[in-house]
Amino acid sequence: MCVMRWTFAMLLVGLGCLATSGQVFALREFLVVFAGNELSLGTFFACWFTGILAGAFAGGRLIERGRIARACPTWLLFCCLAMLGLLAWSLLGLRAFRGLLGVQPGVLPGLGALLLTGATLIAPLGLAVGAAFPLACRAAREQAHPATIGRVYVLESAGAVLGGLLATVLLAGRLGGLSGALLCSLPLLAAGGLWGVEARRARAPAIASFGLLAAAVAALAAGWLAELDASSTGRRFGDLGTGGRRLAWTESAYQFLDLAEQGGQYTLYANGKVLASFPDPYLSRPRAHLVLCQHPGPRRVLLLGSASVGFLQPALRHPGIERLDWVEIDPAILALIRPQLPDLDHLLADARIRSRHTDARRLLGSSSARWDLIFSDAPDPDTAGANRFYTLEFFEQVRAHLQPDGVFAARLSSSAEFLGSQTEDRLHTVQATLAQVFARVLVLPGQETFLFASDADVLLERPAELGRRYGEHGAADPHFSVYQFESLVQPERVAALRDQLAGRGRAPTNTDARPLCYLQSVLRWSRLQGDRVGAALGWLAGLPVWVWFALLGALAVLALGALRRGGERALQRAGLLSVIALGGLGMTLELALSFAYQALAGSLYQELGLIVAAFMAGLVGGGWCIDRRMRAKPATAAQLGVALGALSLFTAALPAADALARMNGLPMWAGQLVLLACVLAAGAGTGVVFPLASALAVSSGRSLGRAAGDLDAADQLGAAAGSFLTGLVLLPALGQVSTCLLWAAVMAVAAALVLWTARSGGARSFA
């Protein structure tokens, strides 16, 4: 019996390990589907938690039927095996989804397509994860020392920590998604087989577990999964419709990279989106000279680029440049393109070029150097990561590192002939944000819209003036003519765009805490595709903050009406409402801290698992402490109310912690530790509240299996709502401060409802 208890604990840990590592691997694939845009996080988690909600609710109801209850170990093991199959279905399906849905080449999928993909490929996996929880709680009752819902929750969360660390620290960038997921399933398969042998009526799934374990080890050893990873990612690239031949690919800590060749032209794709094309002298040389000629005589230049190789050679044609610092965060980019550029090594050997692999904002935050010209050749702010290079905080960093007559340059994709309303919104936001930092801002429209800013009167907008300055620089580029400035800069279009933007009135500010530009980018794509879901999202994002607080007040009145009779039934309902609020808050905190971590460190693709692991580690610690406390002394409704109130205060203080992490002079690693400590604390608060609420539900006379299913369903309902609202609407539209204050108010209402119900005649304590 002792062996059976330990193997059951191992099974729960393995279950959490596979669920969380599978979530991380599937989430990375989902990010690639939407070109790395973090708004897809809200869609993913909404579908994930909706699936868990349905699975937990159905499992809690079905488990009370005699036939399922008698064969609970068998059903639990089959559910665990189904998770592995559904995870493979999710990963392979996400790689094939563009072709299956017929998404046109060069087009991002709309939000409607993302929701459909999440419903068919993510929700089924969540369904199996949700069904496993009530089954595990029911199986726990058959052990020698029955585990409470809270203890099962803690053991599964401990496995989640293991899964998050495996997916982040050990496997990211080393194994493909399928190989990594199968490796993370080995603890579950081994524990499932051992426990199934010990448990009655579970021999068939135990044999299946051992068989799959042997097959998994053989597949990993033979490299079959690696071949399947290569072929399935190759199909995903083929569905982009580029017409190019894929030469190489790699999954770095920051993105999934593909390198293709067509007619001697090479194109680098990051998460399915064009990052750079080379060699391309007809585009790269004119844009480089346009940028360099905005300064009277640059000597020190800083290039903050992403595969910006084409800027280097024309820049060195300006003899006044004494030093060119090139910052590229992802070393995998150079490793991938270097074999196709035989002259690159010779170019980088020039003593004037200093290349560094680090985050551009990290460099600016730790350096005291100043430059004459800083060019941010970052991708469009279609993601929260790229949006970091178009915010008020970044522009202030840049200004602090420019010489008094220094010039800053940035670019945005656009159209030379027409700007749609969403494109214009984004451009207006960036221009207005720049104008808050610099005395002069110049916008030059074209296939790329260039934005130049300076505190000195040095910016030029006429082709003749640019040609004259090109001559003053002494530049000699045989592949460039000063007459090309006439096509790059057309004064009538410059003036028309200036009047167009001036007529729009006051523009909002794009900040790290309120990343408007990347929401505007998503709405831009949705409008181009006629996506109705995107239009609805735009309407929600346009609601003022007071509307959300008014809606919360209305919901509080409705909840108060449902609890007005008091008694244990009312207290049970208050507990369920608090779990719903807790689920929404947990996802809000995780998303808010993920975005804050992204803004600070510049990397989220690999660190997703680390953030999940930190949250789950806090959850394990909080759950373990409260479980020990409850075994020594019955908990009270007042304790639940106080815990909810403490979470409310923590949420309200979160923006201050983020500000501390980004404080000037604080080392980057220290800021990261501050944010990870906040993630840990958020998990601990969640871990304290859930066991309290679960004990309250069981003490009201409900069966263990049904109570587990209902509580897990309530938790996932809140998590799904929190993922969608916070990830897609509140954070990008209202900003971090308003979002945190709104959810702090939600938790304060939940605490008040629990305390009010307890005082009006409900049970005061519970086991």
Helices and strands as residue ranges (DSSP letters): H 2-33, H 39-62, H 66-70, H 72-101, H 111-117, I 118-122, H 123-140, H 149-165, I 166-170, H 177-198, H 203-222, H 224-238, E 245-251, E 256-262, E 265-270, E 273-278, H 281-292, E 300-305, G 309-311, H 312-315, E 323-327, H 331-337, G 338-340, H 344-348, E 353-356, H 360-366, E 371-377, H 384-387, G 388-390, H 392-400, E 402-413, H 421-435, E 440-444, E 448-454, H 463-473, G 482-484, H 485-488, H 491-502, H 516-529, H 532-541, H 545-562, H 567-601, H 608-632, E 635-636, H 637-661, H 668-699, H 704-725, I 726-730, H 731-734, H 736-759, E 765-766
